[in-house]
Amino acid sequence: MDVTHAWMYDGFMATWDEIKSVRLAIHDPSLVIDLDSVATEEDLPVLPKRQTAYLVVATGLYMIAEWTADGALDQYEELELRLSDSRITAWINEHGTDEARCYALRDIMRTLWAEASLQKVTTGAESSEFTKLLDVYNFYRGLASDCEKETRVDAANSTGKFYTTAQPEIAGGNL
């Protein structure tokens, strides 16, 4: 069951589809390949799709199904996100979906770098926690680099305007 909703911010509205596309592009939440929405927790499906997170609109929480070893539905668990929907909405409303993706990736990188730095100080550079955070940081850095390249190419090639031009005549056309 898909719930139609939008987030209002400074007179503009980011739709669920826009937020969903940004979240899936930036892998937040990670290991999720689809997002869906339901009105309340009671509306969560009895047979959920695998690797699909559900936004419970009433609470604003993202939930994912936990499965038992024999493949039966165990329970729903709340997912931890790196960015809120309101931040993504603000970027979409101000810059559009493509730029919002780049802003989100840069914000995630800043957070991960701070977490990695703190982890390095507390457990050392050789700890598995620090190495894991550094790997995740490098993954997001690669995504951000790709995002900036794609956005730069799109901005350079697609102005959305059409002009009629004429060949200039130099030295009376005798060149």
N, CA, C and O of each residue as an XYZ file, in Angstrom:
700
protein
N       0.848     -1.169      0.000
C       0.000      0.000      0.000
C       0.897      1.237      0.000
O       1.700      1.429      0.913
N       0.758      2.050     -1.004
C       1.563      3.258     -1.101
C       0.735      4.436     -0.616
O      -0.417      4.603     -1.018
N       1.309      5.229      0.226
C       0.623      6.383      0.779
C       1.146      7.616      0.063
O       2.356      7.837      0.010
N       0.258      8.410     -0.480
C       0.672      9.622     -1.162
C       0.880     10.712     -0.127
O      -0.018     11.024      0.656
N       2.060     11.279     -0.133
C       2.358     12.362      0.794
C       3.517     13.182      0.247
O       4.249     12.744     -0.641
N       3.663     14.361      0.790
C       4.757     15.236      0.378
C       5.193     16.042      1.592
O       4.448     16.179      2.562
N       6.393     16.565      1.525
C       6.939     17.357      2.611
C       6.975     18.810      2.166
O       7.532     19.131      1.116
N       6.384     19.683      2.960
C       6.324     21.098      2.640
C       7.508     21.805      3.277
O       7.815     21.588      4.449
N       8.169     22.649      2.502
C       9.314     23.390      3.023
C       9.400     24.694      2.262
O       9.600     24.686      1.047
N       9.254     25.804      2.941
C       9.324     27.145      2.340
C       8.473     27.278      1.082
O       8.903     27.881      0.100
N       7.286     26.724      1.109
C       6.383     26.886     -0.016
C       6.594     25.895     -1.145
O       5.812     25.883     -2.095
N       7.619     25.068     -1.075
C       7.869     24.066     -2.102
C       7.581     22.692     -1.524
O       7.549     22.514     -0.306
N       7.375     21.743     -2.385
C       7.083     20.402     -1.909
C       7.969     19.377     -2.583
O       8.016     19.303     -3.811
N       8.664     18.596     -1.798
C       9.388     17.437     -2.309
C       8.461     16.239     -2.173
O       7.879     16.027     -1.109
N       8.318     15.467     -3.218
C       7.413     14.325     -3.182
C       8.129     13.102     -2.612
O       9.356     13.070     -2.508
N       7.344     12.111     -2.251
C       7.892     10.860     -1.746
C       8.795     10.228     -2.797
O       9.853      9.698     -2.454
N       8.404     10.270     -4.069
C       9.227      9.674     -5.128
C      10.587     10.345     -5.238
O      11.585      9.673     -5.496
N      10.644     11.671     -5.045
C      11.926     12.380     -5.096
C      12.807     11.998     -3.910
O      13.998     11.734     -4.074
N      12.222     11.969     -2.729
C      12.986     11.587     -1.541
C      13.462     10.147     -1.673
O      14.604      9.829     -1.343
N      12.591      9.291     -2.150
C      12.930      7.881     -2.349
C      14.094      7.730     -3.325
O      15.016      6.955     -3.075
N      14.056      8.469     -4.441
C      15.131      8.346     -5.432
C      16.466      8.821     -4.863
O      17.504      8.225     -5.149
N      16.451      9.893     -4.057
C      17.693     10.373     -3.438
C      18.194      9.350     -2.422
O      19.380      9.021     -2.411
N      17.307      8.847     -1.574
C      17.716      7.857     -0.562
C      18.321      6.613     -1.206
O      19.346      6.115     -0.741
N      17.702      6.109     -2.265
C      18.226      4.910     -2.922
C      19.561      5.203     -3.611
O      20.450      4.352     -3.621
N      19.706      6.388     -4.181
C      20.951      6.744     -4.868
C      22.117      6.889     -3.891
O      23.258      6.591     -4.244
N      21.842      7.343     -2.674
C      22.925      7.554     -1.703
C      23.072      6.375     -0.745
O      23.890      6.419      0.174
N      22.286      5.324     -0.953
C      22.363      4.111     -0.123
C      22.119      4.418      1.356
O      22.856      3.963      2.230
N      21.081      5.191      1.610
C      20.691      5.494      2.982
C      19.205      5.219      3.131
O      18.398      6.042      2.700
N      18.822      4.138      3.701
C      19.567      3.167      4.482
C      20.337      2.185      3.597
O      19.948      1.916      2.461
N      21.429      1.660      4.137
C      22.263      0.751      3.365
C      21.614     -0.626      3.279
O      20.777     -0.990      4.105
N      22.018     -1.379      2.265
C      21.544     -2.739      2.003
C      20.049     -2.809      1.711
O      19.447     -3.876      1.832
N      19.448     -1.694      1.332
C      18.042     -1.648      0.964
C      17.970     -1.322     -0.517
O      18.631     -0.396     -0.988
N      17.160     -2.089     -1.258
C      17.064     -1.860     -2.695
C      15.740     -1.231     -3.117
O      15.561     -0.878     -4.283
N      14.809     -1.089     -2.166
C      13.543     -0.436     -2.470
C      12.969      0.168     -1.198
O      13.231     -0.305     -0.092
N      12.188      1.214     -1.375
C      11.504      1.866     -0.264
C      10.021      1.932     -0.586
O       9.634      2.121     -1.740
N       9.208      1.779      0.422
C       7.766      1.895      0.280
C       7.259      2.647      1.496
O       8.006      2.851      2.453
N       6.011      3.060      1.474
C       5.482      3.788      2.620
C       4.121      3.235      3.014
O       3.350      2.762      2.179
N       3.850      3.310      4.314
C       2.561      2.909      4.864
C       2.118      3.994      5.841
O       2.942      4.752      6.353
N       0.820      4.062      6.096
C       0.297      5.123      6.955
C       0.681      4.911      8.419
O       1.162      5.838      9.071
N       0.475      3.702      8.940
C       0.761      3.417     10.348
C       1.471      2.077     10.467
O       1.567      1.329      9.494
N       1.966      1.777     11.657
C       2.646      0.493     11.871
C       1.704     -0.690     11.658
O       2.146     -1.768     11.263
N       0.421     -0.497     11.915
C      -0.547     -1.567     11.687
C      -0.680     -1.902     10.201
O      -1.124     -2.994      9.847
N      -0.296     -0.965      9.331
C      -0.388     -1.177      7.886
C       0.842     -1.857      7.296
O       0.875     -2.133      6.097
N       1.856     -2.134      8.119
C       3.038     -2.838      7.613
C       2.598     -4.194      7.073
O       1.787     -4.872      7.704
N       3.116     -4.602      5.918
C       2.645     -5.840      5.296
C       2.987     -7.090      6.102
O       4.030     -7.164      6.751
N       2.094     -8.061      6.046
C       2.320     -9.341      6.710
C       3.391    -10.119      5.956
O       4.183    -10.839      6.564
N       3.416     -9.975      4.635
C       4.448    -10.596      3.801
C       5.251     -9.492      3.113
O       4.996     -9.172      1.952
N       6.211     -8.915      3.819
C       6.977     -7.808      3.239
C       7.938     -8.280      2.150
O       8.349     -9.440      2.111
N       8.279     -7.348      1.274
C       9.278     -7.630      0.249
C      10.655     -7.635      0.898
O      10.931     -6.842      1.798
N      11.506     -8.524      0.438
C      12.867     -8.594      0.981
C      13.660     -7.369      0.542
O      13.442     -6.835     -0.545
N      14.579     -6.932      1.394
C      15.458     -5.780      1.172
C      14.670     -4.508      0.863
O      15.151     -3.627      0.149
N      13.468     -4.423      1.403
C      12.628     -3.244      1.240
C      12.372     -2.637      2.612
O      11.959     -3.324      3.546
N      12.623     -1.348      2.712
C      12.331     -0.625      3.945
C      10.998      0.091      3.766
O      10.646      0.507      2.662
N      10.271      0.226      4.856
C       8.960      0.868      4.835
C       8.990      2.113      5.706
O       9.367      2.054      6.876
N       8.589      3.246      5.125
C       8.437      4.474      5.899
C       7.053      4.452      6.527
O       6.048      4.357      5.821
N       6.998      4.538      7.840
C       5.727      4.653      8.547
C       5.452      6.152      8.676
O       6.085      6.837      9.480
N       4.508      6.656      7.881
C       4.270      8.086      7.788
C       3.859      8.671      9.136
O       4.267      9.784      9.467
N       3.072      7.957      9.911
C       2.592      8.469     11.194
C       3.736      8.768     12.162
O       3.652      9.715     12.944
N       4.796      7.976     12.117
C       5.916      8.156     13.043
C       7.160      8.738     12.386
O       8.024      9.284     13.073
N       7.260      8.629     11.069
C       8.454      9.089     10.357
C       9.617      8.117     10.442
O      10.733      8.449     10.041
N       9.366      6.904     10.967
C      10.419      5.899     11.112
C      10.468      4.989      9.894
O       9.444      4.694      9.277
N      11.670      4.553      9.562
C      11.852      3.550      8.514
C      12.011      2.197      9.179
O      12.813      2.039     10.099
N      11.249      1.226      8.715
C      11.241     -0.115      9.309
C      11.619     -1.137      8.235
O      11.337     -0.948      7.052
N      12.261     -2.221      8.671
C      12.605     -3.314      7.762
C      12.288     -4.629      8.475
O      12.385     -4.733      9.697
N      11.910     -5.618      7.686
C      11.540     -6.913      8.257
C      12.778     -7.682      8.673
O      13.787     -7.698      7.968
N      12.684     -8.315      9.827
C      13.709     -9.240     10.305
C      13.180    -10.645     10.051
O      12.006    -10.925     10.294
N      14.036    -11.516      9.566
C      13.615    -12.871      9.206
C      14.283    -13.888     10.123
O      15.399    -13.674     10.597
N      13.592    -14.994     10.366
C      14.170    -16.081     11.151
C      15.042    -16.937     10.249
O      15.051    -16.754      9.032
N      15.773    -17.866     10.838
C      16.677    -18.732     10.067
C      15.919    -19.587      9.062
O      16.469    -19.938      8.018
N      14.672    -19.928      9.355
C      13.909    -20.759      8.417
C      13.141    -19.934      7.392
O      12.356    -20.496      6.629
N      13.343    -18.615      7.350
C      12.758    -17.768      6.310
C      11.416    -17.171      6.672
O      10.767    -16.581      5.809
N      10.977    -17.298      7.901
C       9.701    -16.723      8.321
C       9.915    -15.303      8.850
O      10.991    -14.963      9.343
N       8.875    -14.488      8.737
C       8.940    -13.125      9.259
C       9.011    -13.162     10.781
O       8.153    -13.754     11.437
N      10.033    -12.528     11.334
C      10.198    -12.501     12.782
C       9.530    -11.251     13.355
O       8.603    -11.345     14.159
N      10.010    -10.085     12.935
C       9.479     -8.815     13.411
C      10.005     -7.698     12.533
O      10.851     -7.928     11.668
N       9.515     -6.498     12.748
C      10.042     -5.320     12.074
C      11.014     -4.616     13.011
O      10.808     -4.551     14.222
N      12.082     -4.091     12.410
C      13.105     -3.389     13.179
C      13.278     -1.995     12.601
O      13.215     -1.805     11.386
N      13.497     -1.017     13.480
C      13.725      0.357     13.043
C      15.108      0.471     12.398
O      16.088     -0.068     12.913
N      15.174      1.174     11.274
C      16.445      1.380     10.587
C      17.090      2.688     11.035
O      16.411      3.692     11.250
N      18.392      2.655     11.169
C      19.142      3.869     11.482
C      19.512      4.553     10.169
O      20.054      3.922      9.261
N      19.216      5.836     10.078
C      19.505      6.611      8.877
C      20.634      7.587      9.144
O      20.858      7.995     10.284
N      21.334      7.954      8.106
C      22.393      8.955      8.240
C      21.862     10.370      8.021
O      22.455     11.337      8.497
N      20.740     10.492      7.297
C      20.148     11.805      7.018
C      18.642     11.757      7.243
O      18.003     10.724      7.038
N      18.090     12.879      7.664
C      16.642     12.951      7.860
C      15.948     13.312      6.550
O      16.560     13.865      5.636
N      14.668     12.991      6.481
C      13.882     13.358      5.305
C      13.776     14.871      5.161
O      13.715     15.379      4.042
N      13.752     15.595      6.272
C      13.628     17.055      6.189
C      14.872     17.684      5.555
O      14.757     18.659      4.813
N      16.054     17.140      5.839
C      17.282     17.669      5.197
C      17.268     17.378      3.704
O      17.584     18.247      2.892
N      16.899     16.148      3.347
C      16.828     15.787      1.927
C      15.793     16.650      1.221
O      16.024     17.110      0.103
N      14.653     16.871      1.869
C      13.602     17.712      1.298
C      14.102     19.133      1.058
O      13.833     19.719      0.009
N      14.822     19.682      2.018
C      15.344     21.045      1.866
C      16.278     21.133      0.669
O      16.208     22.090     -0.101
N      17.155     20.143      0.503
C      18.080     20.151     -0.639
C      17.333     19.973     -1.955
O      17.671     20.618     -2.947
N      16.337     19.117     -1.976
C      15.548     18.920     -3.203
C      14.844     20.213     -3.574
O      14.860     20.624     -4.735
N      14.224     20.858     -2.586
C      13.485     22.086     -2.864
C      14.394     23.223     -3.318
O      14.005     24.041     -4.151
N      15.591     23.270     -2.773
C      16.500     24.364     -3.115
C      17.319     24.105     -4.369
O      17.580     25.028     -5.141
N      17.730     22.847     -4.581
C      18.686     22.570     -5.656
C      18.209     21.545     -6.685
O      18.857     21.382     -7.719
N      17.116     20.860     -6.439
C      16.673     19.806     -7.337
C      17.204     18.450     -6.881
O      18.078     18.369     -6.018
N      16.666     17.398     -7.469
C      16.977     16.039     -7.030
C      18.440     15.665     -7.262
O      19.072     15.082     -6.381
N      18.982     15.990     -8.426
C      20.368     15.604     -8.724
C      21.365     16.278     -7.783
O      22.262     15.624     -7.251
N      21.206     17.573     -7.583
C      22.103     18.293     -6.670
C      21.886     17.853     -5.225
O      22.833     17.811     -4.440
N      20.646     17.526     -4.871
C      20.359     17.075     -3.506
C      21.146     15.808     -3.202
O      21.621     15.622     -2.081
N      21.283     14.947     -4.186
C      22.060     13.720     -4.015
C      23.511     14.058     -3.675
O      24.091     13.440     -2.781
N      24.095     15.009     -4.358
C      25.488     15.407     -4.094
C      25.632     16.031     -2.708
O      26.577     15.722     -1.983
N      24.693     16.912     -2.337
C      24.729     17.510     -1.006
C      24.625     16.431      0.070
O      25.341     16.477      1.070
N      23.736     15.466     -0.134
C      23.550     14.391      0.842
C      24.823     13.569      1.000
O      25.217     13.243      2.120
N      25.463     13.233     -0.108
C      26.692     12.439     -0.049
C      27.800     13.188      0.689
O      28.521     12.601      1.496
N      27.930     14.481      0.410
C      28.959     15.270      1.107
C      28.666     15.349      2.605
O      29.584     15.303      3.423
N      27.396     15.467      2.959
C      27.032     15.532      4.378
C      27.323     14.199      5.074
O      27.823     14.180      6.198
N      27.014     13.109      4.416
C      27.317     11.786      4.975
C      28.822     11.624      5.145
O      29.271     11.086      6.157
N      29.606     12.079      4.177
C      31.066     11.984      4.279
C      31.593     12.762      5.486
O      32.471     12.281      6.203
N      31.057     13.960      5.709
C      31.497     14.759      6.868
C      31.211     14.015      8.169
O      32.049     13.977      9.070
N      30.032     13.431      8.256
C      29.655     12.691      9.463
C      30.557     11.480      9.656
O      31.036     11.224     10.760
N      30.787     10.736      8.578
C      31.631      9.544      8.667
C      33.071      9.899      9.039
O      33.714      9.180      9.804
N      33.573     11.010      8.495
C      34.942     11.417      8.816
C      35.061     11.759     10.294
O      36.052     11.418     10.941
N      34.043     12.436     10.827
C      34.057     12.772     12.246
C      33.996     11.500     13.100
O      34.705     11.388     14.100
N      33.153     10.549     12.706
C      33.052      9.279     13.436
C      34.378      8.510     13.374
O      34.829      7.953     14.374
N      34.992      8.489     12.189
C      36.254      7.770     12.020
C      37.363      8.421     12.850
O      38.173      7.727     13.464
N      37.394      9.739     12.864
C      38.414     10.447     13.649
C      38.251     10.156     15.127
O      39.236      9.914     15.824
N      37.030     10.176     15.609
C      36.765      9.868     17.012
C      37.134      8.418     17.322
O      37.703      8.130     18.375
N      36.810      7.514     16.410
C      37.131      6.099     16.603
C      38.641      5.886     16.633
O      39.136      5.067     17.408
N      39.371      6.614     15.799
C      40.830      6.489     15.755
C      41.448      6.935     17.080
O      42.386      6.317     17.583
N      40.902      8.020     17.635
C      41.424      8.528     18.905
C      41.127      7.559     20.042
O      41.977      7.338     20.905
N      39.940      6.985     20.051
C      39.546      6.142     21.182
C      40.074      4.715     21.086
O      40.420      4.123     22.109
N      40.144      4.140     19.859
C      40.553      2.728     19.750
C      41.827      2.524     18.943
O      42.380      1.424     18.934
N      42.300      3.561     18.268
C      43.524      3.436     17.491
C      43.256      3.175     16.016
O      42.177      2.727     15.627
N      44.272      3.469     15.207
C      44.135      3.347     13.754
C      44.099      1.901     13.269
O      43.717      1.636     12.129
N      44.493      0.973     14.128
C      44.514     -0.436     13.733
C      43.223     -1.169     14.081
O      43.085     -2.349     13.761
N      42.284     -0.498     14.724
C      41.064     -1.178     15.157
C      40.165     -1.497     13.967
O      40.191     -0.798     12.954
N      39.382     -2.541     14.095
C      38.478     -2.942     13.019
C      37.352     -1.924     12.842
O      36.863     -1.733     11.728
N      36.938     -1.271     13.924
C      35.890     -0.261     13.823
C      36.355      0.923     12.979
O      35.613      1.425     12.134
N      37.594      1.365     13.218
C      38.142      2.476     12.436
C      38.278      2.086     10.968
O      37.925      2.864     10.082
N      38.787      0.890     10.711
C      38.962      0.419      9.334
C      37.617      0.324      8.618
O      37.507      0.684      7.446
N      36.606     -0.155      9.317
C      35.265     -0.258      8.734
C      34.729      1.124      8.376
O      34.213      1.327      7.278
N      34.852      2.074      9.302
C      34.387      3.434      9.028
C      35.157      4.065      7.877
O      34.577      4.786      7.066
N      36.440      3.805      7.799
C      37.247      4.347      6.710
C      36.821      3.747      5.366
O      36.782      4.456      4.360
N      36.504      2.457      5.341
C      36.016      1.818      4.113
C      34.681      2.419      3.669
O      34.474      2.687      2.486
N      33.789      2.624      4.623
C      32.495      3.224      4.302
C      32.694      4.660      3.820
O      32.046      5.088      2.865
N      33.579      5.399      4.468
C      33.883      6.764      4.042
C      34.388      6.770      2.601
O      33.942      7.588      1.796
N      35.312      5.869      2.267
C      35.846      5.798      0.898
C      34.771      5.423     -0.109
O      34.788      5.912     -1.239
N      33.835      4.562      0.283
C      32.712      4.223     -0.591
C      31.897      5.472     -0.911
O      31.596      5.735     -2.075
N      31.540      6.242      0.114
C      30.754      7.458     -0.099
C      31.554      8.527     -0.834
O      30.984      9.305     -1.598
N      32.864      8.575     -0.614
C      33.696      9.534     -1.341
C      33.674      9.235     -2.836
O      33.628     10.152     -3.657
N      33.706      7.954     -3.187
C      33.599      7.567     -4.597
C      32.250      7.948     -5.188
O      32.180      8.439     -6.314
N      31.175      7.724     -4.429
C      29.844      8.114     -4.899
C      29.753      9.627     -5.087
O      29.185     10.096     -6.073
N      30.307     10.388     -4.149
C      30.266     11.845     -4.247
C      31.063     12.338     -5.444
O      30.641     13.275     -6.123
N      32.197     11.730     -5.708
C      33.003     12.107     -6.864
C      32.243     11.846     -8.163
O      32.234     12.684     -9.065
N      31.613     10.692     -8.248
C      30.804     10.370     -9.432
C      29.645     11.345     -9.582
O      29.330     11.781    -10.689
N      29.017     11.684     -8.469
C      27.876     12.597     -8.482
C      28.286     13.971     -9.014
O      27.596     14.553     -9.850
N      29.399     14.473     -8.527
C      29.856     15.789     -8.973
C      30.224     15.790    -10.448
O      29.959     16.764    -11.152
N      30.840     14.693    -10.929
C      31.166     14.600    -12.353
C      29.906     14.569    -13.202
O      29.831     15.258    -14.219
N      28.910     13.777    -12.798
C      27.658     13.689    -13.541
C      26.928     15.024    -13.549
O      26.407     15.439    -14.584
N      26.887     15.692    -12.418
C      26.191     16.968    -12.313
C      26.896     18.024    -13.145
O      26.241     18.829    -13.806
N      28.218     18.032    -13.123
C      28.987     18.992    -13.909
C      28.734     18.796    -15.396
O      28.564     19.777    -16.120
N      28.705     17.555    -15.872
C      28.454     17.264    -17.284
C      27.044     17.679    -17.656
O      26.834     18.276    -18.712
N      26.069     17.370    -16.802
C      24.685     17.746    -17.082
C      24.532     19.254    -17.170
O      23.834     19.753    -18.052
N      25.175     19.987    -16.267
C      25.066     21.437    -16.262
C      25.734     22.040    -17.489
O      25.273     23.062    -17.997
N      26.794     21.439    -17.969
C      27.510     21.981    -19.118
C      26.798     21.680    -20.430
O      26.910     22.457    -21.378
N      26.080     20.587    -20.505
C      25.482     20.169    -21.763
C      23.997     20.455    -21.885
O      23.470     20.417    -22.996
N      23.321     20.730    -20.832
C      21.881     20.854    -20.878
C      21.436     22.166    -20.264
O      21.161     22.234    -19.065
N      21.363     23.204    -21.075
C      20.910     24.488    -20.563
C      19.409     24.643    -20.708
O      18.802     25.493    -20.056
N      18.807     23.823    -21.562
C      17.371     23.908    -21.752
C      16.944     25.056    -22.642
O      15.755     25.366    -22.710
N      17.869     25.689    -23.317
C      17.546     26.822    -24.187
C      17.977     26.512    -25.609
O      18.955     25.800    -25.838
N      17.231     27.056    -26.560
C      17.514     26.850    -27.973
C      17.725     28.210    -28.619
O      16.881     29.099    -28.503
N      18.847     28.368    -29.295
C      19.157     29.629    -29.953
C      19.420     29.384    -31.431
O      19.978     28.355    -31.814
N      19.013     30.337    -32.253
C      19.336     30.302    -33.666
C      20.558     31.196    -33.864
O      20.570     32.345    -33.423
N      21.577     30.668    -34.524
C      22.794     31.452    -34.744
C      23.076     31.536    -36.233
O      22.575     30.730    -37.018
N      23.867     32.499    -36.609
C      24.281     32.667    -38.004
C      25.792     32.669    -38.050
O      26.454     33.133    -37.122
N      26.330     32.151    -39.129
C      27.775     32.137    -39.288
C      28.266     33.566    -39.446
O      27.726     34.313    -40.263
N      29.288     33.966    -38.674
C      29.769     35.355    -38.782
C      30.485     35.580    -40.130
O      31.137     34.684    -40.666
N      30.342     36.775    -40.640
C      31.019     37.131    -41.873
C      32.232     38.000    -41.521
O      32.085     39.088    -40.963
N      33.432     37.507    -41.853
C      34.653     38.210    -41.511
C      35.325     38.652    -42.800
O      35.432     37.875    -43.748
N      35.779     39.903    -42.835
C      36.463     40.497    -44.005
C      35.639     40.356    -45.264
O      36.165     40.011    -46.321
N      34.352     40.621    -45.157
C      33.485     40.583    -46.334
C      33.242     39.172    -46.860
O      32.774     39.011    -47.987
N      33.549     38.157    -46.075
C      33.314     36.773    -46.478
C      34.396     36.222    -47.368
O      34.209     35.162    -47.965
N      35.535     36.907    -47.482
C      36.617     36.477    -48.375
C      37.667     35.639    -47.677
O      38.736     35.430    -48.250
N      37.432     35.162    -46.509
C      38.425     34.335    -45.815
C      38.189     32.882    -46.030
O      38.938     32.052    -45.513
